[in-house]
């Protein structure tokens, strides 16, 4: 199909195991370190707004999850564990 410009879009999905609530980030076609950190902050803000505990976050080893993402979690006293 001529003229079709398709792009990959990325989202982060957080599942609160205790309540089975799901938080889905807005989509982006550029999941850089700043975007990742912002989504971690937004998720933590959401947890505060709806009074969900966020003590442990399991995450994969995707290279797009930069150091800033983990630092946001650490600053909120949230332990994160990477899948291996």
ZAZANU-314318 format. One line per 10 residues: number of its first residue (from 1); for each residue x, y, z of N, C-alpha, C, O, CB. Coordinates in nm, 4 decimals. Glycine has a CB too. Layout:
NUM	X Y Z X Y Z X Y Z X Y Z X Y Z | ...
//
This chain:
1	0.0837 -0.1170 0.0000 0.0000 0.0000 0.0000 0.0886 0.1238 0.0000 0.1614 0.1475 0.0964 -0.0954 -0.0005 0.1207 | 0.0836 0.2006 -0.1032 0.1664 0.3202 -0.1149 0.1198 0.4273 -0.0174 0.0001 0.4462 0.0040 0.1634 0.3742 -0.2584 | 0.2170 0.4973 0.0413 0.1850 0.6092 0.1298 0.1491 0.5691 0.2724 0.1074 0.6543 0.3509 0.0727 0.6863 0.0721 | 0.1640 0.4437 0.3073 0.1328 0.4003 0.4435 0.2588 0.4075 0.5278 0.3542 0.3326 0.5066 0.0739 0.2565 0.4447 | 0.2574 0.4982 0.6231 0.3706 0.5119 0.7148 0.3313 0.4520 0.8491 0.2626 0.5160 0.9288 0.4134 0.6615 0.7306 | 0.3745 0.3310 0.8734 0.3425 0.2644 0.9994 0.4584 0.2856 1.0960 0.5749 0.2839 1.0564 0.3147 0.1120 0.9777 | 0.4252 0.3053 1.2221 0.5250 0.3231 1.3268 0.4952 0.2269 1.4406 0.3797 0.1928 1.4665 0.5272 0.4696 1.3776 | 0.6006 0.1838 1.5078 0.5836 0.1060 1.6299 0.5520 0.2026 1.7426 0.6145 0.3080 1.7540 0.7109 0.0210 1.6623 | 0.4551 0.1668 1.8257 0.4232 0.2444 1.9446 0.4516 0.1587 2.0669 0.4336 0.0370 2.0644 0.2750 0.2925 1.9430 | 0.4957 0.2232 2.1732 0.5342 0.1535 2.2950 0.4506 0.2043 2.4109 0.4183 0.3229 2.4189 0.6845 0.1718 2.3242
11	0.4156 0.1124 2.5012 0.3451 0.1456 2.6239 0.4057 0.0634 2.7362 0.4647 -0.0422 2.7132 0.1919 0.1194 2.6109 | 0.3903 0.1136 2.8578 0.4264 0.0351 2.9751 0.2977 -0.0104 3.0415 0.1991 0.0633 3.0459 0.5159 0.1170 3.0742 | 0.2996 -0.1299 3.0920 0.1844 -0.1878 3.1587 0.2261 -0.2283 3.2996 0.3220 -0.3033 3.3175 0.1283 -0.3096 3.0791 | 0.1547 -0.1789 3.3983 0.1792 -0.2147 3.5376 0.0574 -0.2910 3.5877 -0.0558 -0.2460 3.5699 0.2075 -0.0878 3.6260 | 0.0799 -0.4064 3.6501 -0.0286 -0.4866 3.7064 -0.0081 -0.4927 3.8577 0.0967 -0.5367 3.9051 -0.0325 -0.6313 3.6432 | -0.1078 -0.4485 3.9325 -0.1041 -0.4593 4.0779 -0.1593 -0.5980 4.1130 -0.2789 -0.6237 4.0996 -0.1874 -0.3430 4.1480 | -0.0714 -0.6851 4.1575 -0.1077 -0.8253 4.1776 -0.2183 -0.8418 4.2820 -0.3092 -0.9228 4.2634 0.0148 -0.9050 4.2195 | -0.2114 -0.7664 4.3908 -0.3095 -0.7815 4.4986 -0.4514 -0.7481 4.4579 -0.5459 -0.8116 4.5047 -0.2711 -0.6957 4.6134 | -0.4678 -0.6494 4.3713 -0.6022 -0.6063 4.3320 -0.6354 -0.6397 4.1867 -0.7507 -0.6291 4.1450 -0.6166 -0.4575 4.3538 | -0.5349 -0.6796 4.1103 -0.5471 -0.7083 3.9664 -0.5820 -0.5830 3.8855 -0.6336 -0.5928 3.7742 -0.6537 -0.8158 3.9431
21	-0.5540 -0.4671 3.9417 -0.5729 -0.3429 3.8665 -0.4578 -0.3263 3.7691 -0.3443 -0.3650 3.7970 -0.5827 -0.2203 3.9616 | -0.4888 -0.2684 3.6552 -0.3884 -0.2471 3.5516 -0.3775 -0.0988 3.5228 -0.4783 -0.0295 3.5095 -0.4230 -0.3254 3.4230 | -0.2547 -0.0507 3.5132 -0.2280 0.0878 3.4729 -0.1474 0.0806 3.3438 -0.0433 0.0152 3.3380 -0.1504 0.1693 3.5859 | -0.1970 0.1486 3.2401 -0.1317 0.1475 3.1097 -0.0865 0.2893 3.0783 -0.1647 0.3839 3.0870 -0.2270 0.0925 2.9983 | 0.0388 0.3028 3.0422 0.0933 0.4348 3.0097 0.0394 0.4838 2.8763 -0.0117 0.4051 2.7966 0.2468 0.4306 3.0063 | 0.0508 0.6134 2.8522 0.0231 0.6633 2.7169 0.1259 0.6037 2.6205 0.2348 0.5640 2.6619 0.0268 0.8203 2.7125 | 0.0917 0.5979 2.4950 0.1815 0.5408 2.3943 0.2805 0.6451 2.3435 0.2533 0.7652 2.3429 0.1008 0.4834 2.2770 | 0.3959 0.5950 2.3012 0.4969 0.6799 2.2381 0.5665 0.6009 2.1286 0.5709 0.4779 2.1332 0.5999 0.7321 2.3424 | 0.6205 0.6709 2.0311 0.7035 0.6033 1.9316 0.8513 0.6239 1.9625 0.9377 0.5795 1.8869 0.6710 0.6544 1.7902 | 0.8802 0.6913 2.0735 1.0181 0.7189 2.1144 1.0332 0.6923 2.2643 1.0327 0.7863 2.3438 1.0577 0.8658 2.0804
31	1.0466 0.5649 2.3036 1.0556 0.5324 2.4463 1.1956 0.5572 2.5033 1.2663 0.4634 2.5402 1.0164 0.3870 2.4686 | 1.2340 0.6841 2.5098 1.3672 0.7170 2.5609 1.3677 0.7169 2.7142 1.2647 0.6941 2.7775 1.4131 0.8547 2.5072 | 1.4835 0.7422 2.7718 1.5002 0.7368 2.9176 1.4083 0.8358 2.9885 1.3526 0.8033 3.0933 1.6458 0.7652 2.9555 | 1.3913 0.9559 2.9333 1.3039 1.0540 2.9972 1.1596 1.0058 3.0004 1.0914 1.0207 3.1018 1.3124 1.1880 2.9247 | 1.1133 0.9486 2.8913 0.9765 0.8980 2.8859 0.9572 0.7856 2.9862 0.8558 0.7802 3.0558 0.9424 0.8494 2.7447 | 1.0557 0.6953 2.9936 1.0471 0.5836 3.0881 1.0381 0.6337 3.2316 0.9552 0.5859 3.3091 1.1680 0.4909 3.0725 | 1.1224 0.7288 3.2671 1.1207 0.7840 3.4028 0.9874 0.8524 3.4319 0.9326 0.8384 3.5413 1.2365 0.8836 3.4219 | 0.9360 0.9250 3.3354 0.8080 0.9943 3.3524 0.6942 0.8940 3.3752 0.6049 0.9193 3.4560 0.7776 1.0822 3.2289 | 0.6970 0.7820 3.3055 0.5923 0.6812 3.3240 0.6011 0.6173 3.4621 0.4984 0.5878 3.5233 0.6023 0.5733 3.2157 | 0.7216 0.5957 3.5111 0.7376 0.5427 3.6472 0.6800 0.6420 3.7479 0.6100 0.6018 3.8409 0.8877 0.5140 3.6785
41	0.7085 0.7714 3.7306 0.6530 0.8745 3.8197 0.5010 0.8764 3.8113 0.4333 0.8846 3.9137 0.7098 1.0138 3.7840 | 0.4472 0.8688 3.6904 0.3019 0.8703 3.6728 0.2362 0.7499 3.7393 0.1304 0.7621 3.8011 0.2666 0.8732 3.5244 | 0.2993 0.6342 3.7263 0.2448 0.5150 3.7907 0.2444 0.5299 3.9421 0.1451 0.4978 4.0073 0.3250 0.3912 3.7504 | 0.3535 0.5781 3.9982 0.3605 0.5958 4.1428 0.2581 0.6991 4.1909 0.1986 0.6830 4.2974 0.5019 0.6382 4.1841 | 0.2381 0.8045 4.1124 0.1363 0.9039 4.1459 -0.0020 0.8393 4.1453 -0.0834 0.8650 4.2340 0.1410 1.0226 4.0468 | -0.0281 0.7561 4.0456 -0.1557 0.6851 4.0382 -0.1757 0.5981 4.1624 -0.2842 0.5965 4.2205 -0.1623 0.5985 3.9104 | -0.0717 0.5262 4.2027 -0.0814 0.4421 4.3226 -0.1182 0.5261 4.4440 -0.2017 0.4856 4.5249 0.0513 0.3679 4.3478 | -0.0563 0.6428 4.4569 -0.0896 0.7317 4.5676 -0.2329 0.7805 4.5603 -0.3018 0.7870 4.6622 0.0043 0.8496 4.5696 | -0.2779 0.8146 4.4419 -0.4143 0.8659 4.4229 -0.5209 0.7644 4.4605 -0.6241 0.8011 4.5166 -0.4341 0.9082 4.2794 | -0.4974 0.6373 4.4304 -0.5972 0.5335 4.4582 -0.5588 0.4469 4.5788 -0.6209 0.3438 4.6046 -0.6158 0.4449 4.3352
51	-0.4564 0.4898 4.6515 -0.4119 0.4252 4.7757 -0.3744 0.2785 4.7573 -0.4199 0.1911 4.8312 -0.5199 0.4359 4.8801 | -0.2901 0.2537 4.6569 -0.2350 0.1199 4.6356 -0.0916 0.1168 4.6841 -0.0137 0.2077 4.6554 -0.2431 0.0789 4.4865 | -0.0563 0.0119 4.7577 0.0828 -0.0045 4.7993 0.1657 -0.0439 4.6773 0.1201 -0.1184 4.5905 0.0958 -0.1114 4.9130 | 0.2863 0.0067 4.6729 0.3758 -0.0234 4.5604 0.5142 -0.0550 4.6151 0.6078 0.0232 4.5986 0.3821 0.0957 4.4591 | 0.5262 -0.1683 4.6792 0.6513 -0.2020 4.7460 0.7489 -0.2780 4.6575 0.8701 -0.2648 4.6744 0.6227 -0.2827 4.8681 | 0.6993 -0.3562 4.5646 0.7862 -0.4356 4.4775 0.7395 -0.4198 4.3334 0.6201 -0.4293 4.3049 0.7860 -0.5860 4.5194 | 0.8326 -0.3959 4.2438 0.8029 -0.3919 4.1006 0.8924 -0.4940 4.0322 1.0149 -0.4867 4.0413 0.8245 -0.2481 4.0406 | 0.8299 -0.5895 3.9634 0.9046 -0.6853 3.8819 0.9091 -0.6284 3.7415 0.8080 -0.5802 3.6904 0.8392 -0.8294 3.8843 | 1.0245 -0.6338 3.6794 1.0349 -0.5829 3.5432 1.1291 -0.6688 3.4621 1.2118 -0.7421 3.5163 1.0821 -0.4378 3.5427 | 1.1151 -0.6584 3.3300 1.2039 -0.7352 3.2441 1.3345 -0.6588 3.2240 1.3544 -0.5515 3.2808 1.1366 -0.7650 3.1081
61	1.4207 -0.7142 3.1448 1.5525 -0.6546 3.1215 1.5588 -0.5776 2.9908 1.6659 -0.5646 2.9317 1.6590 -0.7619 3.1219 | 1.4472 -0.5273 2.9458 1.4427 -0.4493 2.8229 1.5414 -0.3331 2.8328 1.5412 -0.2594 2.9313 1.2991 -0.3975 2.7955 | 1.6232 -0.3174 2.7333 1.7247 -0.2124 2.7326 1.6675 -0.0721 2.7342 1.7378 0.0233 2.7674 1.8116 -0.2280 2.6133 | 1.5384 -0.0582 2.6980 1.4770 0.0746 2.7004 1.4449 0.1199 2.8420 1.4237 0.2390 2.8652 1.3505 0.0754 2.6166 | 1.4409 0.0258 2.9382 1.4200 0.0637 3.0773 1.5537 0.1102 3.1325 1.6335 0.0309 3.1825 1.3613 -0.0549 3.1616 | 1.5755 0.2365 3.1227 1.7045 0.2943 3.1573 1.7190 0.3126 3.3077 1.6242 0.2913 3.3833 1.7229 0.4273 3.0869 | 1.8363 0.3514 3.3494 1.8701 0.3704 3.4895 1.7721 0.4640 3.5599 1.7373 0.4398 3.6755 2.0109 0.4245 3.5017 | 1.7272 0.5688 3.4940 1.6358 0.6645 3.5550 1.5054 0.6017 3.6008 1.4488 0.6435 3.7018 1.6065 0.7747 3.4589 | 1.4574 0.5026 3.5284 1.3353 0.4308 3.5662 1.3539 0.3670 3.7032 1.2686 0.3808 3.7909 1.2993 0.3229 3.4604 | 1.4655 0.2972 3.7212 1.4945 0.2326 3.8490 1.5147 0.3354 3.9600 1.4730 0.3126 4.0736 1.6184 0.1441 3.8366
71	1.5775 0.4471 3.9285 1.6023 0.5505 4.0292 1.4720 0.6118 4.0799 1.4603 0.6438 4.1982 1.6922 0.6599 3.9715 | 1.3746 0.6280 3.9914 1.2437 0.6792 4.0338 1.1808 0.5822 4.1338 1.1255 0.6243 4.2353 1.1496 0.7000 3.9109 | 1.1895 0.4532 4.1049 1.1330 0.3536 4.1955 1.2055 0.3530 4.3294 1.1417 0.3468 4.4345 1.1391 0.2151 4.1324 | 1.3369 0.3594 4.3262 1.4150 0.3617 4.4501 1.3800 0.4827 4.5356 1.3684 0.4709 4.6575 1.5645 0.3619 4.4187 | 1.3631 0.5988 4.4732 1.3307 0.7216 4.5458 1.1954 0.7104 4.6164 1.1717 0.7788 4.7160 1.3303 0.8412 4.4500 | 1.1076 0.6255 4.5660 0.9755 0.6050 4.6262 0.9760 0.4859 4.7220 0.8700 0.4353 4.7589 0.8698 0.5838 4.5168 | 1.0959 0.4411 4.7626 1.1112 0.3252 4.8520 1.0461 0.2014 4.7946 0.9869 0.1217 4.8673 1.0519 0.3551 4.9888 | 1.0570 0.1859 4.6661 1.0014 0.0702 4.5979 1.1163 -0.0197 4.5542 1.2080 0.0242 4.4849 0.9140 0.1129 4.4762 | 1.1105 -0.1424 4.5944 1.2117 -0.2407 4.5553 1.1749 -0.2906 4.4156 1.0595 -0.3243 4.3894 1.2204 -0.3603 4.6592 | 1.2729 -0.2950 4.3273 1.2458 -0.3507 4.1956 1.3321 -0.4727 4.1742 1.4463 -0.4791 4.2197 1.2705 -0.2468 4.0851
81	1.2765 -0.5685 4.1048 1.3469 -0.6920 4.0743 1.3394 -0.7142 3.9250 1.2319 -0.7101 3.8653 1.2874 -0.8127 4.1521 | 1.4540 -0.7377 3.8660 1.4593 -0.7673 3.7230 1.4443 -0.9177 3.7010 1.5007 -0.9988 3.7744 1.5919 -0.7160 3.6608 | 1.3674 -0.9526 3.5989 1.3576 -1.0924 3.5581 1.4881 -1.1318 3.4918 1.5514 -1.0493 3.4260 1.2369 -1.1158 3.4623 | 1.5282 -1.2539 3.5079 1.6515 -1.3001 3.4429 1.6243 -1.4101 3.3476 1.7166 -1.4610 3.2840 1.7524 -1.3457 3.5438
//
